[in-house]
């Protein structure tokens, strides 16, 4: 085993032994990948056991690399872990599996054990500075703000709206709806001069240097226009800005990060956005993993849904660690699209059991696989901000 592998194993050994010694494996039943593959090598427990085996020199990174692709970074395993449950409330302890998977993937890149589809994806990110969300059609900085044409949004200012790559190039109606809601409330905000990918997905796939390069560019752009707060409508960006960026920049990271769904909910509660148009739908809500499981945000979107007149809301039977995953995160759709499709198919099937006509998403990355599964199941999938915009009388 090389020095890099040994250093990695020693860094994560205590965390791994904490999992290995408890032996309960509760995480298996909340892991969306394990629910589909039923392969023990894909469990969070197996990830930690692999580190124990690495520390003892029994396996190396090449032996276990493919196992670590099988993770959406949803964080359910961390919440369900007995170690987290028993000591989390008092000691604020949380078994770290999301970070372990990211670190192992970084080790895979460093040691030449990277996965081919992720490698290609990140090569294109490095060229275009935005994720290749349009498949073979290249994206570019020249079109990163095309979604805002006609909305008269200035560039720069104290408050910046960060629009993730999926929302900038693929789900543009969602982005326009969100921006128009802020404009309707008289909430002042601007756009970046040059917006690059947040870098979060690259970091999740193990491309740490590329992620840091993009984060550094974005922070420098924010500072250049005097920004003090950043609005993140997308949960994946919110994770990057509140977890990755503080690690990159330490005390020099001075920005207030505002979560989009909480901002819109506050504007509705304060009466700055009036929801006066009834929406006659029967709906349920899909908790994005990075809001619910990773950040504990599940009330604000539900308050927002209940504020829309005309809606019949049938809530899911699972929240927090038990909530369903779309399979759209952690780079899984790039390397293992068949597993993502099956996770989303099962998620939509659970929604259909509630006899609703619409599944509401609050995450553009969840929405793509859910929409594909919903199309096959004849169930509508709609973004929360677009639904709120309809009720506010906005025509994107």
C-alpha positions as CSV (number, residue, x, y, z in Angstrom):
1,X,0.0,0.0,0.0
2,X,1.3,3.4,-1.0
3,X,1.9,6.4,1.3
4,X,-1.2,8.1,0.1
5,X,-3.4,5.1,1.0
6,X,-1.7,4.7,4.4
7,X,-2.2,8.4,5.2
8,X,-5.8,8.1,4.2
9,X,-6.5,5.0,6.3
10,X,-4.8,6.5,9.3
11,X,-6.8,9.7,9.0
12,X,-10.2,7.9,8.9
13,X,-9.4,4.9,11.1
14,X,-11.1,6.2,14.3
15,X,-14.3,7.1,12.4
16,X,-14.2,3.7,10.7
17,X,-13.6,1.7,13.9
18,X,-16.6,3.6,15.5
19,X,-18.8,2.1,12.8
20,X,-17.1,-1.2,12.6
21,X,-17.4,-1.8,16.4
22,X,-21.1,-0.9,16.6
23,X,-22.1,-3.5,14.1
24,X,-25.8,-2.6,14.0
25,X,-25.9,-1.9,10.2
26,X,-29.1,0.2,10.6
27,X,-27.7,2.3,7.8
28,X,-28.3,-0.5,5.3
29,X,-32.1,0.0,5.3
30,X,-32.0,3.7,4.7
31,X,-29.4,3.7,2.0
32,X,-31.1,4.3,-1.3
33,X,-28.4,2.4,-3.3
34,X,-28.5,-0.6,-1.0
35,X,-32.2,-0.8,-1.3
36,X,-31.8,-1.3,-5.0
37,X,-28.6,-3.3,-5.4
38,X,-28.9,-5.4,-2.2
39,X,-25.1,-5.7,-2.5
40,X,-23.3,-5.6,0.9
41,X,-20.3,-4.0,-0.7
42,X,-22.4,-0.9,-1.3
43,X,-23.4,-0.3,2.3
44,X,-22.0,2.5,4.4
45,X,-20.9,-0.2,6.8
46,X,-18.8,-1.8,4.1
47,X,-17.2,1.6,3.3
48,X,-15.9,1.8,6.8
49,X,-14.9,-1.8,7.0
50,X,-12.8,-1.2,3.8
51,X,-10.9,1.5,5.6
52,X,-10.2,-0.9,8.6
53,X,-9.0,-3.5,6.0
54,X,-6.8,-0.8,4.3
55,X,-5.3,0.2,7.6
56,X,-4.3,-3.5,8.2
57,X,-2.9,-3.8,4.7
58,X,-5.4,-6.3,3.5
59,X,-6.8,-4.3,0.6
60,X,-5.8,-1.3,-1.4
61,X,-7.8,1.5,-3.1
62,X,-7.9,-0.4,-6.4
63,X,-9.7,-3.3,-4.7
64,X,-12.5,-1.1,-3.3
65,X,-12.8,1.8,-5.7
66,X,-15.9,0.6,-7.5
67,X,-17.8,0.1,-4.3
68,X,-17.3,3.8,-3.4
69,X,-19.1,4.9,-6.6
70,X,-22.3,3.5,-5.1
71,X,-23.3,6.5,-2.9
72,X,-25.7,9.5,-3.5
73,X,-24.1,11.5,-0.6
74,X,-27.7,11.7,0.8
75,X,-26.5,11.4,4.4
76,X,-29.3,9.1,5.6
77,X,-26.8,6.6,6.9
78,X,-25.2,9.2,9.2
79,X,-28.5,10.1,10.8
80,X,-29.5,6.5,11.2
81,X,-26.1,5.3,12.6
82,X,-26.5,4.2,16.3
83,X,-23.4,6.2,17.1
84,X,-25.0,9.4,15.9
85,X,-28.4,8.6,17.5
86,X,-26.8,7.8,20.9
87,X,-24.4,10.7,21.2
88,X,-25.5,13.2,18.6
89,X,-27.9,15.2,20.6
90,X,-25.6,15.8,23.5
91,X,-22.1,15.7,22.0
92,X,-23.1,16.8,18.5
93,X,-21.5,13.7,17.2
94,X,-22.3,12.5,13.7
95,X,-20.7,9.5,12.1
96,X,-19.0,10.8,9.0
97,X,-19.7,8.7,5.9
98,X,-20.4,11.5,3.3
99,X,-16.9,12.9,4.0
100,X,-15.3,9.5,4.0
101,X,-16.8,8.7,0.5
102,X,-15.6,12.1,-0.8
103,X,-12.1,11.5,0.6
104,X,-11.9,8.0,-0.9
105,X,-13.0,9.3,-4.2
106,X,-10.3,11.9,-4.0
107,X,-7.8,9.2,-3.2
108,X,-9.1,7.3,-6.3
109,X,-8.2,10.3,-8.4
110,X,-4.8,10.9,-6.8
111,X,-3.8,7.2,-7.3
112,X,-5.1,6.9,-10.9
113,X,-8.1,4.8,-10.0
114,X,-10.7,7.4,-11.1
115,X,-13.9,6.2,-12.9
116,X,-14.1,6.9,-16.6
117,X,-17.4,8.6,-16.8
118,X,-16.6,10.9,-13.9
119,X,-13.2,11.7,-15.5
120,X,-14.8,12.7,-18.8
121,X,-17.4,14.8,-17.0
122,X,-14.8,16.7,-15.0
123,X,-12.6,17.2,-18.1
124,X,-15.5,19.0,-19.7
125,X,-16.2,21.0,-16.5
126,X,-12.5,22.1,-16.5
127,X,-12.9,23.3,-20.1
128,X,-16.3,25.1,-19.9
129,X,-16.4,26.0,-16.1
130,X,-20.0,24.8,-16.0
131,X,-21.2,21.2,-15.7
132,X,-22.0,19.5,-19.0
133,X,-25.7,19.3,-18.2
134,X,-26.8,19.4,-21.8
135,X,-25.0,16.2,-22.8
136,X,-23.1,16.5,-26.1
137,X,-24.2,20.2,-26.4
138,X,-21.5,22.4,-24.9
139,X,-22.4,25.0,-22.3
140,X,-20.5,28.3,-22.1
141,X,-20.1,31.4,-20.1
142,X,-21.6,33.3,-23.0
143,X,-25.0,31.7,-22.2
144,X,-24.8,31.2,-18.4
145,X,-27.2,34.1,-17.8
146,X,-29.5,33.6,-20.8
147,X,-32.2,32.4,-18.5
148,X,-32.5,36.0,-17.2
149,X,-33.1,37.6,-20.6
150,X,-35.9,40.2,-20.2
151,X,-35.9,40.3,-16.4
152,X,-33.6,43.3,-16.1
153,X,-31.5,41.9,-13.3
154,X,-28.4,44.0,-12.6
155,X,-24.9,42.6,-12.3
156,X,-23.2,42.9,-8.8
157,X,-24.4,44.3,-5.5
158,X,-24.5,43.3,-1.9
159,X,-26.8,40.3,-2.6
160,X,-26.0,37.9,-5.4
161,X,-28.3,35.2,-6.8
162,X,-26.2,32.1,-7.5
163,X,-27.8,29.9,-10.2
164,X,-26.5,26.4,-10.4
165,X,-25.5,24.8,-13.7
166,X,-28.6,22.6,-14.0
167,X,-30.9,25.6,-13.4
168,X,-28.9,27.9,-15.7
169,X,-28.9,25.7,-18.8
170,X,-31.5,23.0,-18.4
171,X,-34.2,24.0,-15.9
172,X,-34.4,27.6,-16.7
173,X,-38.1,28.1,-16.0
174,X,-37.5,27.2,-12.4
175,X,-34.8,29.9,-12.2
176,X,-37.0,32.5,-13.8
177,X,-39.8,31.7,-11.4
178,X,-37.5,32.1,-8.4
179,X,-36.1,35.4,-9.6
180,X,-39.5,36.8,-10.4
181,X,-40.8,35.9,-7.0
182,X,-37.9,38.0,-5.5
183,X,-38.7,40.9,-7.8
184,X,-42.4,40.7,-6.9
185,X,-41.4,41.1,-3.3
186,X,-39.1,44.1,-4.1
187,X,-36.1,42.1,-2.9
188,X,-32.9,43.6,-4.4
189,X,-30.3,41.2,-5.8
190,X,-27.8,40.9,-8.7
191,X,-26.0,38.4,-10.7
192,X,-22.3,37.4,-10.9
193,X,-20.1,39.0,-13.4
194,X,-18.8,35.5,-14.5
195,X,-20.5,32.5,-12.8
196,X,-18.6,29.2,-12.7
197,X,-19.9,25.9,-11.3
198,X,-20.0,25.9,-7.5
199,X,-17.5,23.0,-7.6
200,X,-19.6,20.9,-5.3
201,X,-20.2,18.0,-7.7
202,X,-16.6,17.9,-8.7
203,X,-15.6,17.6,-5.0
204,X,-18.2,14.8,-4.5
205,X,-16.6,12.8,-7.4
206,X,-13.1,13.3,-5.9
207,X,-11.8,16.1,-8.1
208,X,-10.7,18.4,-5.2
209,X,-8.3,20.6,-7.0
210,X,-10.9,21.4,-9.7
211,X,-13.5,22.1,-7.1
212,X,-11.2,24.5,-5.2
213,X,-10.4,26.3,-8.5
214,X,-14.0,26.9,-9.2
215,X,-14.8,27.9,-5.6
216,X,-11.9,30.4,-5.6
217,X,-13.1,32.0,-8.8
218,X,-16.6,32.4,-7.5
219,X,-15.5,33.9,-4.2
220,X,-13.2,36.4,-6.0
221,X,-16.1,37.4,-8.2
222,X,-18.3,38.0,-5.2
223,X,-15.7,40.1,-3.5
224,X,-15.0,42.1,-6.6
225,X,-18.7,43.3,-6.7
226,X,-18.9,43.9,-2.9
227,X,-21.2,41.0,-2.2
228,X,-22.1,40.3,1.4
229,X,-24.7,37.6,1.0
230,X,-25.3,34.8,-1.5
231,X,-28.8,33.4,-2.3
232,X,-28.7,29.7,-3.1
233,X,-32.0,28.3,-4.4
234,X,-30.4,24.9,-5.2
235,X,-29.8,22.6,-2.2
236,X,-26.5,21.3,-3.7
237,X,-25.1,24.8,-4.0
238,X,-26.2,25.5,-0.4
239,X,-24.2,22.4,0.8
240,X,-21.2,23.6,-1.2
241,X,-21.3,27.2,0.2
242,X,-22.0,26.2,3.8
243,X,-19.8,23.1,4.1
244,X,-17.1,23.0,1.4
245,X,-16.3,26.7,1.1
246,X,-15.8,27.3,4.8
247,X,-13.3,24.4,4.7
248,X,-11.5,25.9,1.7
249,X,-11.2,29.5,3.0
250,X,-11.5,29.3,6.8
251,X,-12.0,32.6,8.6
252,X,-11.5,34.5,5.4
253,X,-14.9,33.2,4.2
254,X,-17.1,36.2,5.2
255,X,-20.4,35.6,3.3
256,X,-23.9,35.1,4.6
257,X,-25.5,32.2,2.7
258,X,-29.3,32.4,2.2
259,X,-31.3,29.3,1.3
260,X,-33.8,30.0,-1.4
261,X,-36.8,28.1,0.0
262,X,-36.4,29.8,3.4
263,X,-36.1,33.2,1.8
264,X,-39.3,32.8,-0.3
265,X,-41.2,31.3,2.6
266,X,-40.2,34.3,4.8
267,X,-41.3,36.7,2.0
268,X,-44.7,35.0,1.8
269,X,-45.1,35.0,5.6
270,X,-44.2,38.7,5.8
271,X,-46.9,39.5,3.2
272,X,-44.4,40.7,0.5
273,X,-45.5,37.9,-1.8
274,X,-49.3,37.5,-2.0
275,X,-50.5,34.0,-3.0
276,X,-53.9,34.9,-4.4
277,X,-54.3,32.5,-7.3
278,X,-55.7,29.0,-6.3
279,X,-53.9,26.0,-7.7
280,X,-56.2,23.1,-7.9
281,X,-53.9,20.1,-7.5
282,X,-53.4,17.2,-5.2
283,X,-49.8,17.1,-4.3
284,X,-47.1,15.5,-2.2
285,X,-43.6,16.8,-1.5
286,X,-40.2,15.3,-2.2
287,X,-37.6,16.1,0.4
288,X,-34.3,16.8,-1.3
289,X,-31.6,14.9,0.7
290,X,-29.3,17.9,1.0
291,X,-32.1,19.9,2.6
292,X,-33.7,17.4,4.8
293,X,-31.1,14.8,5.8
294,X,-28.0,16.9,5.4
295,X,-29.4,20.2,6.8
296,X,-32.5,19.4,8.7
297,X,-34.7,21.7,6.5
298,X,-38.1,20.2,6.1
299,X,-40.6,22.7,7.6
300,X,-40.0,25.7,5.4
301,X,-41.0,24.0,2.1
302,X,-44.1,22.5,3.8
303,X,-45.1,25.9,5.2
304,X,-44.8,27.3,1.7
305,X,-46.9,24.5,0.1
306,X,-49.6,24.9,2.7
307,X,-49.7,28.6,2.0
308,X,-50.8,28.0,-1.6
309,X,-54.6,28.3,-1.9
310,X,-56.4,25.5,-3.6
311,X,-53.8,22.8,-3.1
312,X,-54.6,19.5,-1.4
313,X,-51.4,18.4,0.3
314,X,-50.8,14.8,1.2
315,X,-47.5,14.6,3.1
316,X,-45.2,11.6,2.8
317,X,-44.9,9.0,5.6
318,X,-41.2,9.5,6.0
319,X,-39.1,12.5,7.0
320,X,-35.6,12.9,8.3
321,X,-33.4,9.8,8.0
322,X,-36.3,7.8,6.5
323,X,-37.2,10.2,3.7
324,X,-37.0,8.9,0.1
325,X,-34.1,9.8,-2.2
326,X,-34.3,10.6,-5.9
327,X,-30.9,9.0,-6.7
328,X,-29.8,12.2,-8.5
329,X,-26.9,13.2,-6.3
330,X,-23.3,12.3,-5.6
331,X,-22.4,11.7,-9.3
332,X,-24.4,8.5,-9.3
333,X,-26.4,9.3,-12.4
334,X,-23.1,9.8,-14.3
335,X,-21.5,6.5,-13.4
336,X,-24.5,4.3,-12.6
337,X,-27.6,5.8,-14.3
338,X,-29.5,2.5,-14.1
339,X,-29.4,2.7,-10.3
340,X,-30.6,6.3,-10.3
341,X,-33.5,5.4,-12.6
342,X,-34.6,2.6,-10.3
343,X,-34.3,4.8,-7.2
344,X,-36.4,7.5,-8.8
345,X,-38.9,4.9,-10.1
346,X,-39.4,3.7,-6.6
347,X,-39.7,7.3,-5.2
348,X,-42.4,8.1,-7.8
349,X,-44.2,4.9,-7.0
350,X,-44.4,5.9,-3.3
351,X,-45.9,9.2,-4.4
352,X,-48.5,7.5,-6.6
353,X,-49.6,5.4,-3.6
354,X,-50.9,8.7,-2.0
355,X,-53.2,9.2,-5.0
356,X,-51.8,12.6,-5.9
357,X,-51.5,14.1,-9.4
358,X,-48.3,16.1,-8.7
359,X,-45.0,15.4,-6.9
360,X,-43.4,18.7,-5.8
361,X,-39.6,19.0,-6.0
362,X,-37.4,21.6,-4.4
363,X,-34.2,20.6,-6.1
364,X,-33.4,20.8,-9.8
365,X,-31.0,17.8,-9.6
366,X,-33.8,15.6,-8.1
367,X,-36.3,16.9,-10.6
368,X,-34.6,15.5,-13.7
369,X,-34.7,11.8,-12.7
370,X,-38.0,12.2,-10.9
371,X,-39.6,13.8,-14.0
372,X,-38.4,10.9,-16.2
373,X,-39.8,8.4,-13.8
374,X,-43.0,10.5,-13.4
375,X,-43.5,10.5,-17.2
376,X,-43.4,6.7,-17.3
377,X,-45.8,6.5,-14.3
378,X,-48.2,9.3,-15.6
379,X,-47.5,11.4,-12.5
380,X,-46.6,15.1,-12.8
381,X,-43.5,16.5,-11.3
382,X,-43.2,20.2,-10.7
383,X,-40.8,22.5,-9.0
384,X,-41.9,24.3,-5.8
385,X,-40.9,27.8,-6.9
386,X,-42.8,27.4,-10.2
387,X,-45.9,26.4,-8.2
388,X,-45.6,29.3,-5.9
389,X,-45.1,31.6,-8.9
390,X,-48.3,30.4,-10.4
391,X,-50.1,31.2,-7.2
392,X,-48.5,34.6,-7.1
393,X,-49.8,35.4,-10.6
394,X,-46.4,35.3,-12.2
395,X,-46.1,34.2,-15.8
396,X,-42.4,33.1,-16.3
